[in-house]
Amino acid sequence: QVYRWMLFLEKSNESSTEKKPSETRAFSTKLSLSNPDFLFRLSDRPESPLVQSLFISVLEGEFFSKRISIDVYDGNEFIGSLEKTISVNRSLPKKPEFISSTKSFYSREAVKLKLSHNESLYYFVDEPEILHFDDKTASYQIAEKKEPTLAELRSGYKTKGLEIEFPTHSEAVLYRIYAIAEDSEGNLSDIASYECIVDANQYYIDPRKKTEQSAKNAFYLADGSPDFPFFSLEDALKKLSNKNGIHLHLLGNDVIQNTLQINQDFSLIGHNNAELQLDSDVYLEVKDAKLSFESVFFTSDFQKNSKQSKEKISSLAFQKSLFSLSDAQVLFENCDFSFFHLGNFVLAQARNSRLDFYHTSFVLDANREAGFISLVDSECNVISSNIVLSAPRGLMFSLIGGALNLYESKFSLFGENFRVADLLHAQYFFVGNEFFQSPAPANVLGMTASPMREIPLDLFYIDFSSKQKAVVDNTLIKKDIE
């Protein structure tokens, strides 16, 4: 035989598993031709010298097909040409593609993913990350993560196709998944990745955005996400009227200008000293619902009435309340209330309901009569809170039926004619509280603290049908009798 061909493909020595997939398959096509009795030269290079051994290395991209012609000489005598067609495919497997049930990165519903490929697939699912809202950036805190290495991916699940669902939770959750394709020769595609936030219950309210967005974007569509928050509580409750158990996050100060009728369950969580201000004639009517408020500062613009007509001011003789509850449950945690009212005021009136106050402060200064809670067949629990009423006269708690439970809280009454509670057919539990009574805030000299061994009749009216559960470790602070 005068000559012989050797044609082969070999992988590059730089095939470390820690490199990107595109670096793991660098192929060279080599042609080797050798015979000591003959000389060779490429046909398209007549100026090149004749050689006994010819080596050709071809690197021309992912796909190529080339016909190579080599002239063969016996000494200086041309005896013919060798021709060989070389076809090479150095392409990587196609990168996997995820097909999602949602087009958005931020989803309110469970996300379904599909993945299929002509080659084998490896996939790796990151541990779901529960997201927490960052008050400073007004967005979710998302931890930076590196892509998994090829070794990690190949240690994951192997499949031909994949269907997976990222479910909803009570919190916002970030999901990440990675995939890579491998052909029959072990060649790997680039890494494909998919990530999304599934957040079914968290909605954001930022009144500050209203001015910003109206100037920037006439087509702003509020969906309650951190990037596109609602502009007000009223707006959020309208758009989410068919949802229960949602968590509303208030950023900034919101003014409620219309009475809200609430019959859905939700929690309102304040961020960065968030404030909820109610206009003078506005209240929240809650029926058949369970609410909770956390870290919200409540105010009401009752002083507007000072500039209104005498008829308007005279109407303040009727009792004003901020909450009207019926078959409802409302929780206040780490909240602050601060009100001035020209007439009569009570925070909440309730029937067949439950009110809970935890680590909450309530301060009311009224020109006529002040109250805190007025209940019928309802339960009120005040724990580790501070209640302050200042008015010529008033009654902090009024109960007909139900239960009043006061625990480790402070109750301050500033007024000549004030009582802590009137209880009719009710149960009561007073443990570890401090009751402070003075004619006026400026008149606190000569105050004496003493254990409240008995319920003082001047501060409490409790009828014979009411039942005492416990009255211990309470302190009474009053002005000395001259």
Number of C-alpha atoms within 10 A of each C-alpha: 4 9 12 9 11 10 10 10 12 11 12 13 10 11 15 12 14 13 12 16 20 15 15 20 21 17 20 18 18 15 17 14 18 18 15 10 11 19 22 24 21 19 16 11 10 10 9 11 10 18 16 15 14 16 10 12 10 14 14 14 13 12 11 13 11 12 9 15 15 18 19 24 19 12 12 10 10 12 11 11 14 14 12 12 10 14 12 19 11 19 16 18 21 16 17 22 16 19 14 17 14 15 10 10 11 19 18 17 17 17 20 15 17 14 18 17 18 13 19 18 25 25 22 19 16 14 10 13 15 18 17 13 16 12 12 8 9 14 15 17 13 13 8 6 8 5 15 17 15 21 10 14 20 19 12 16 12 18 15 13 14 15 12 11 12 18 14 18 14 13 16 22 19 22 19 18 19 20 27 27 28 22 15 9 6 11 16 27 24 19 22 16 18 16 13 19 25 24 23 21 20 20 21 27 29 22 19 16 18 14 10 10 14 11 9 9 9 8 8 12 11 17 17 21 17 20 14 17 24 28 21 22 21 18 13 19 19 11 13 14 13 9 13 15 15 18 21 22 25 29 25 17 22 21 17 19 14 14 15 17 14 20 20 20 20 21 20 21 20 23 20 13 15 20 22 20 17 21 17 19 15 20 22 18 20 24 20 15 19 21 21 18 20 21 21 26 21 19 19 22 16 17 14 12 16 12 9 10 9 10 8 12 14 11 12 16 14 10 14 22 21 21 19 18 25 20 17 24 22 21 17 22 19 18 24 21 19 14 18 17 24 19 21 22 28 22 20 20 21 26 20 18 24 22 22 17 23 19 17 23 21 20 17 21 21 22 16 18 24 28 29 23 21 23 25 19 17 25 23 23 16 22 21 17 22 20 19 20 28 26 26 18 21 26 23 24 19 21 24 18 20 22 26 23 17 22 19 17 22 21 20 20 28 23 20 15 16 25 22 24 21 18 25 20 17 23 21 21 16 21 19 16 22 23 19 21 24 22 19 14 13 8 11 15 10 10 16 13 14 12 12 17 12 9 14 12 9 10 18 17 16 20 12 10 12 17 16 13 13 12 17 14 15 21 18 19 17 19 16 11 7 4
